[in-house]
Amino acid sequence: MSFSVAAKPFEDLRKLLASIADINTHQDEQDVILWMQSIANGSDDKKIEMHRSLITLFASSNGIDEDVSRSATKQQLRQLMDDSAAGNGRLNKMCEVYGHGLRIFDLALDMPTKKSYLEPTLDEKNAAATVAFGMEAIAGGADILAVGALATAAEQVAASVALAIMPETAQIIEAEMADDFALISRIAINCQENKPLEILAAIGGREIAAIIGAIISARTAHVAVILDDLPSLVAALILHQENPNLTSHCRLAICQSDLANALLQKMHMQSVFAADAPKLNGANAALAMGILKGSVAAQ
């Protein structure tokens, strides 16, 4: 599965999206087994396996990180990546308990995107290339995939994209991200694009673009996807705006905010559960997939 990133990359990407077959998934909030069966097999009458659960995080930095009230620094994220590579990270310990695999992709962490209130963060060619890179997320195989962001100013960038696509979320975003709402609103209002992929190229981050690629590749491989955080939920929103059938294989790990709930309602998507979880990148997905693995084992 590939597409060109030459002359008209979004045109080629949209052709790829249009070629992906629909899946008639079960969306019953209480029956995740039927949902996963329908994704894996196209029906609900076959036993499924979940021996290879994989968490994939995409690390990057956003140009607006100096403008937000609170953001992890590139140095802090690099330390997290180094700890994870050595097997000493907190998420590594959670993954060991649940039997999840863990991958972290470095999307030029030391090279921030451009400031979205001054110029496009990515442009069409770079956005499409990053989507293509994200498609490698399930290389080697997976029975279920979780995706999330490990990026500076990730929440603010995701909120900006959400606001550009769904202006009706303004009050929710202002309530939940009051310190940064002026910046988020400025970015969304100044965005001149109205198509979802073009909005991504104008104000999105590499982490969102790569997650889009991961969601696409999982869909073509009939692999269920668990969305860990707001950036991954917004990545799904972009795809949903292109074609609502492209995200029926996705669920949010844990719904913890009114904004997340609004995006879920927009996409007619469910969360695995609603509860508090450790404030740790990937933790939501680790917990959610642990629940799903237990459900599959109890078939």
N, C-alpha and C positions, 0 to 999 in steps of 0.2 A: 504494500500500500504506500503510494507516494504521490506527490504532486510537484509541479514546477514552482520554483521561486524566482523565475526569470522575469519576463515582461509583465505579465498580469497574474501575480501569485494568488490574489484573492479570487479571481475568476476561476483559476484552476482548483483552488480549495473548495469553492462552492460547488463545482462539478463533482468533486469527490464526495462532499456531503450529500449531494442529491442522489448519488449512486448507492448509498448505504441503505440496506433494506430495513423496513420497519420491524419492530418486535412488539408483539401483542403481550405486554407485560401485565402481571397482576399487581395492582397498587393497593391492595388491602393492607392497611397499616398494621394489622395484627398478624398477618401471615407472610413473613419474610421468606419462608421456604418456597412457597408458590412463586413469589417474585423472582427468587434466584433460579428456580427451575425453569421458569419461562424464558429467562435471559440465556441460560446455558443451553437449553434444548429446544426452545421454541414451543414447549408444551409444559404441562404440569404433571406428567405421568411418569417421569424418569427420576431415578435417584441421582443426587448430585454429590460431588466430593468437595472438600475444602482442605486440602493438604498444603497448598501453597498460597498463603495469604501474604500479601506484599504491601508495605507502606512506601510510597515514593514522595519525597519532598524536593521541591525545586528552590534552590538558593539563588537570590539575586539582590540587587540594591536599586532603589528608586531615587531619582533625582530630587524629589521633594522631601527626602528624609531630614534635611536640615531645617525644613520649614514646619515640621509637625511638633506637637507638644511632647510626645513620648514615642521613641522608636528605638528598637535594638540597633546597635551600631554594626558596621561591617566587621569590625574586630570581634565583637561578641558572637556574631554568627559564624565567623571563621573558627573561633574556639569551639563552638558547638559542633561544627563539622569535623574538626580534628578529634574531638572527644568521641564522636560517633564512629569515625574511621578506626579508632583504636579500640572500639567496643566498650568504652567507659561512659558513654552518655546515659542520661536518665531514661531516654526513650529506648535505648538498647536493652535496658533492664526490663522495661515493660514488654518489649517485643519477645524477649527470651521467655518470659512467663507465659505469654499467649502463643508462642511459636510462630510469630510473624517475621517475615523477612523485612529488611530495611535498606533502602537506597536513598542517597542524597545526590542530586545532580547539581553541579556548579554552573550556573548560567552567568558567567562573567561577574561574579560577586564584587570584584574590585573595580568594576566599570559601571557606575550608576547610569540609568537612563537619563534622558534630558528632562528638564523641568517642564511638566505638562502645562503649566500656565503661561509658558513662553513659546514653546514649540512642540511639535509631535514627539512623544517619548520614544517611539520605535520606528515608524513609517511602515508602509505595507510590506516591503521586501523583508525587513528584519523581523516583523511580527510573524509573517508566514514561515520564515526559516526557523523561528523558535517553536512554532506549532509543530513543524516537521520534526524538530529535535525531541519534543515531548512525546512523539509517537513511539519513541524507543522505550517508553516506561515499562512495557510488559515484555521486552525482549528477554527470552529465557523462560517465559511462561508464568502464569499465575491463575489461580482459581478465583480469586477476588482481589481487587486492587483498591488501595486507598491513596488519595492524592491530597497534597497540601502545600502551602508556601512556607518558605524560610527566608523572608525578605525584609529589608528595611522599609518602613512606612507601608507595609503590605495592606493593613486594614484601611488606611486612608485612601490608597490607590483604588482598592476594591470598592470602597464606598463612593468614590468619584465616578467610577464606571457605572455602578448601580444607579446613581442619581441621574446620570446622563441618559440611561435607558429608561428609568422609571422615576420621572420627576415627582410622582406622588409620594415617594418615600422621604421627601425633604424633611418633614417634621420628625419622623422617626430617627433619621440620621442626626438631625440637630440635637435631639434629646439624648442620643446615645454617644455622640462624639462632639459634644459642645465645644471643646477647646479647639478642635480642628475644623469646625463646620464652615467657617468663613473661607478657609482654603479649599475645602472640598467643593463648596458651592461655586467658588470662583472658577475652579477647574472645569466643573460640569457645565456651567453656563457658557464658558468660553469655547467649549468643544463645538466645532462647526459641523461635525459629522452626525448623521442620524441612523446609519446602518451599523449593526453590532460589530462586525469585524473592523470596520473603519474607526469606530469608537475605540476599540482595542488598540489599534495602531496609533491613535491620536493621544490617548491619555492612560492607556493600560501599562502593565509591567510585564517583564519577561516571564515572571512566575505564572501569571494568568495565561499567557499565550502557551506556555509549555503544558500547563494543566489541560488546556483545551485539546492539545495533541494527544495527551494521555487518555482523555475521555473518549476521543475518536477511536484510537487504536483498541481500547478495551471493548468498545461497542462492536467493532468488526470481528473481534475475537470471541464475542459472546461472554464477556467477563463483567460481572457486576462491579460497580464503582461506589466507594464510600468517600464522600467529600468531607474533609477534615475541618475546614475553616471558611471564613468569609471570602477570601480570594478564590478558593476552589468552587464555592457556591456561585460566585459571580462569573467564573469561567463557564460553568454550566448554564448560567443565565444567557450569556452571549450565544452559546450554541442553541439554546432553546428559542431565542429570538430568530435565529436562522431557520430552524426547523424544530417544532415542539417534539417530534418523535426521536430526536437525537439524544435526549437525556432521560428516557424512561428506564434506563439501566442504572441510574444514579440515585443515591439517597444521601442526605446529610447525616453525618455521624450523630451529632447531638445538637438539638435546637436550643440555644441559650440566649437569644435576643429577639426583640421585636422585629429588627431588620431582617434577620435570618428567616423569621416566620413569614414576613411579607414576601420575601423572594420565593420561599417554598410554595406559598399560595399562588403566586404568579405562575409558577411552573407546574402546579398540581403535583408537587413532589412531597414525599414523606421523609421524616428523619427516623433513624433507627430507634432512638429514645431521646427523652428530654430530661437532663439532669446536670448537676455540676460535675466538672472533671478537672484534673490538674491543669494549671495554666502552662502548658508545654506543647510546643509544636508537634503534631502527630499523635498526641495523647487521646484526643477524641476518637480518632480513627482506630487506634489500638484497642480502646475499650469496646467500640462498636463491633469491630471485626471479631473480638473475643466472644461477644454475645452471639454473633452470627455463627461462628464455628461451633459453639456449644449447641445451637439450635440444629445445625446440620448433623452433628454427632448423635442427636437424640431422635433422628428420623426413625 
